[in-house]
């Protein structure tokens, strides 16, 4: 009995040492990898739609209001994941290196100027310049979004692998993407849309509608 007790006592430090070696190797070799890219926001211009048709496309426009111009951006987010793993069979656990690839873009980004405005007119230039401010908001915020997403990933995983039971690491990574990363990106995009709405303030609408010595107002009729 005494020999058995001694053998067990000697075995415990060995098991602990093996476990420590596994963790040390995981921390050294299974670091997270993140690639986040924001594509340049390019736009298409259309002058073929009337102001009344454009008004039906504006989600926050008043029913009786005529829309002078509009910029619509459809955001596309593509997220890919991978999770190379290392197994500690003796202790029935694994470590997984999170690899997350994020591609961000506004595609398509479309700019509309109402067909009531002739392209050589002051009214057209004024409305077009306003829509370019909307385009610039998208362009300015894409690199900001890229930085925010990368920083959030680095903070969440802190340069370390994921640990768990064998075969569970990739599922944990997928859960992180669905329940944390996608909502995070969605909240960031919502903040951009609030900036867009702020550009179309009542004061800005009044300025546009009375620009060019009444040229805009004349083209739009009595709605203003």
C-alpha positions as CSV (number, residue, x, y, z in Angstrom):
1,X,0.0,0.0,0.0
2,X,2.8,2.4,0.8
3,X,4.5,1.8,-2.5
4,X,1.2,2.5,-4.4
5,X,0.7,5.7,-2.5
6,X,4.2,6.8,-3.4
7,X,3.7,6.0,-7.1
8,X,0.5,8.0,-7.2
9,X,2.1,10.9,-5.5
10,X,4.9,10.8,-8.1
11,X,2.4,10.6,-11.0
12,X,0.4,13.7,-10.2
13,X,3.1,16.2,-10.8
14,X,3.9,14.5,-14.1
15,X,0.3,14.8,-15.2
16,X,0.2,18.5,-14.2
17,X,3.5,19.1,-16.0
18,X,2.0,17.5,-19.2
19,X,-1.1,19.7,-18.9
20,X,1.1,22.8,-18.4
21,X,3.1,21.8,-21.5
22,X,-0.1,21.5,-23.6
23,X,-1.3,25.0,-22.5
24,X,2.1,26.5,-23.1
25,X,2.2,25.0,-26.6
26,X,-1.3,26.2,-27.4
27,X,-0.5,29.8,-26.2
28,X,2.6,29.8,-28.3
29,X,1.4,28.1,-31.5
30,X,-2.4,28.6,-31.7
31,X,-2.7,32.4,-31.7
32,X,-5.8,34.0,-33.3
33,X,-5.6,35.4,-36.9
34,X,-7.9,38.2,-38.0
35,X,-8.3,39.7,-41.5
36,X,-10.7,42.6,-41.8
37,X,-11.1,44.5,-45.1
38,X,-13.3,47.4,-46.1
39,X,-13.8,47.8,-49.8
40,X,-13.9,51.3,-51.4
41,X,-17.4,52.6,-51.7
42,X,-18.1,53.3,-55.3
43,X,-21.5,54.5,-56.6
44,X,-23.7,54.5,-59.7
45,X,-25.6,57.6,-60.6
46,X,-29.2,57.7,-62.0
47,X,-31.2,60.7,-63.2
48,X,-34.1,58.7,-64.7
49,X,-36.6,58.6,-61.8
50,X,-39.0,61.4,-61.0
51,X,-39.2,62.9,-57.5
52,X,-42.5,61.2,-56.8
53,X,-41.0,57.8,-57.6
54,X,-37.9,58.5,-55.5
55,X,-40.2,59.4,-52.6
56,X,-41.6,55.9,-52.5
57,X,-38.1,54.6,-52.0
58,X,-37.3,56.8,-49.0
59,X,-38.0,54.9,-45.8
60,X,-38.3,58.0,-43.7
61,X,-39.8,60.5,-46.2
62,X,-43.2,62.1,-45.7
63,X,-46.0,60.9,-47.9
64,X,-46.7,64.3,-49.3
65,X,-43.1,65.3,-49.8
66,X,-41.3,65.3,-53.1
67,X,-37.7,63.9,-53.0
68,X,-35.1,65.9,-54.8
69,X,-32.4,63.2,-54.6
70,X,-31.5,60.0,-52.7
71,X,-28.4,57.9,-51.9
72,X,-29.0,54.3,-51.0
73,X,-26.4,52.0,-49.7
74,X,-26.8,48.2,-49.3
75,X,-24.2,47.0,-46.9
76,X,-22.7,43.6,-47.5
77,X,-20.8,41.7,-44.8
78,X,-19.0,38.5,-45.5
79,X,-17.6,36.5,-42.6
80,X,-15.4,33.4,-42.9
81,X,-14.0,31.4,-40.1
82,X,-11.5,28.6,-39.6
83,X,-10.3,26.9,-36.4
84,X,-7.1,24.8,-36.5
85,X,-7.0,22.7,-33.4
86,X,-4.6,20.9,-31.1
87,X,-5.7,18.0,-29.0
88,X,-4.8,16.9,-25.5
89,X,-6.1,13.4,-25.6
90,X,-5.0,12.5,-22.1
91,X,-7.1,15.3,-20.6
92,X,-9.9,15.2,-23.3
93,X,-9.6,18.8,-24.3
94,X,-8.5,20.9,-27.3
95,X,-7.3,24.4,-28.1
96,X,-8.5,26.1,-31.2
97,X,-6.8,29.1,-33.0
98,X,-9.7,31.4,-34.0
99,X,-9.3,32.6,-37.6
100,X,-11.9,35.2,-38.7
101,X,-12.0,36.9,-42.0
102,X,-14.4,39.9,-42.5
103,X,-15.1,41.7,-45.7
104,X,-17.1,44.9,-45.6
105,X,-18.6,46.8,-48.5
106,X,-21.5,49.0,-49.6
107,X,-22.7,47.3,-52.8
108,X,-24.5,48.5,-54.5
109,X,-24.2,52.2,-53.6
110,X,-26.6,54.2,-55.8
111,X,-27.1,57.9,-56.1
112,X,-30.3,59.4,-57.6
113,X,-31.0,62.9,-58.6
114,X,-34.6,63.6,-59.6
115,X,-35.1,63.9,-63.3
116,X,-36.9,67.2,-62.9
117,X,-33.5,68.8,-62.6
118,X,-31.6,69.5,-65.9
119,X,-28.0,68.3,-65.5
120,X,-26.5,71.7,-66.5
121,X,-28.6,73.6,-63.9
122,X,-27.7,75.1,-60.6
123,X,-30.5,73.0,-59.0
124,X,-29.0,69.8,-60.3
125,X,-25.5,70.7,-59.0
126,X,-26.9,71.6,-55.6
127,X,-28.8,68.4,-55.1
128,X,-25.9,66.4,-56.5
129,X,-23.5,68.0,-54.1
130,X,-25.9,67.1,-51.2
131,X,-26.0,63.5,-52.3
132,X,-22.2,63.4,-52.5
133,X,-22.2,64.3,-48.8
134,X,-24.1,61.1,-48.2
135,X,-21.6,59.1,-50.3
136,X,-18.8,60.6,-48.3
137,X,-20.4,59.5,-45.0
138,X,-20.3,55.9,-46.3
139,X,-16.7,56.3,-47.5
140,X,-15.5,57.9,-44.3
141,X,-17.1,55.3,-42.1
142,X,-16.0,52.1,-43.9
143,X,-12.3,52.4,-42.7
144,X,-13.7,53.4,-39.2
145,X,-15.8,50.3,-39.2
146,X,-12.8,48.2,-40.3
147,X,-10.8,49.5,-37.4
148,X,-13.6,49.0,-34.9
149,X,-14.2,45.4,-36.0
150,X,-10.5,44.5,-35.8
151,X,-10.1,46.2,-32.4
152,X,-13.2,44.3,-31.1
153,X,-11.8,41.0,-32.3
154,X,-8.4,41.6,-30.8
155,X,-10.0,42.6,-27.4
156,X,-12.4,39.7,-27.3
157,X,-9.8,37.0,-28.0
158,X,-6.8,38.8,-26.4
159,X,-4.3,36.9,-28.5
160,X,-5.2,33.6,-27.0
161,X,-6.8,30.3,-28.4
162,X,-10.1,28.9,-27.3
163,X,-10.2,25.9,-25.0
164,X,-12.9,23.3,-24.6
165,X,-13.8,19.6,-25.0
166,X,-12.6,17.9,-28.2
167,X,-14.6,18.9,-31.2
168,X,-16.3,21.9,-29.7
169,X,-13.9,24.8,-30.6
170,X,-15.2,25.5,-34.1
171,X,-18.8,25.4,-32.9
172,X,-17.9,28.0,-30.2
173,X,-16.3,30.2,-32.8
174,X,-19.4,30.0,-35.0
175,X,-21.5,30.9,-32.0
176,X,-19.3,33.9,-31.4
177,X,-19.8,35.1,-35.0
178,X,-23.6,34.7,-34.9
179,X,-24.3,36.0,-31.4
180,X,-21.6,38.6,-30.9
181,X,-19.8,39.7,-34.1
182,X,-22.7,40.1,-36.5
183,X,-24.8,42.1,-33.9
184,X,-21.7,44.2,-33.2
185,X,-21.3,45.1,-36.9
186,X,-25.1,45.7,-37.2
187,X,-24.9,48.2,-34.4
188,X,-22.0,50.0,-36.1
189,X,-23.9,50.2,-39.3
190,X,-27.0,51.6,-37.5
191,X,-24.8,54.5,-36.2
192,X,-23.8,55.3,-39.8
193,X,-27.4,55.4,-40.9
194,X,-28.2,57.8,-38.1
195,X,-25.5,60.1,-39.6
196,X,-27.2,59.8,-42.9
197,X,-30.6,60.7,-41.5
198,X,-29.0,63.7,-39.7
199,X,-27.8,65.1,-43.1
200,X,-31.5,65.3,-44.2
201,X,-32.5,67.7,-41.4
202,X,-35.5,70.0,-41.9
203,X,-33.0,72.9,-42.1
204,X,-31.0,71.2,-44.9
205,X,-34.2,70.4,-46.8
206,X,-35.3,74.0,-46.5
207,X,-31.9,75.2,-47.8
208,X,-32.0,72.9,-50.8
209,X,-35.6,73.6,-51.7
210,X,-34.9,77.3,-51.8
211,X,-31.5,77.2,-53.5
212,X,-30.5,78.7,-56.8
213,X,-32.8,81.7,-56.5
214,X,-35.9,79.6,-56.4
215,X,-34.9,77.3,-59.2
216,X,-35.3,74.1,-57.1
217,X,-38.7,75.2,-55.8
218,X,-39.9,76.0,-59.3
219,X,-38.8,72.6,-60.6
220,X,-40.5,70.8,-57.7
221,X,-43.8,72.7,-57.8
222,X,-45.7,73.8,-54.7
223,X,-44.8,70.9,-52.4
224,X,-42.2,73.0,-50.6
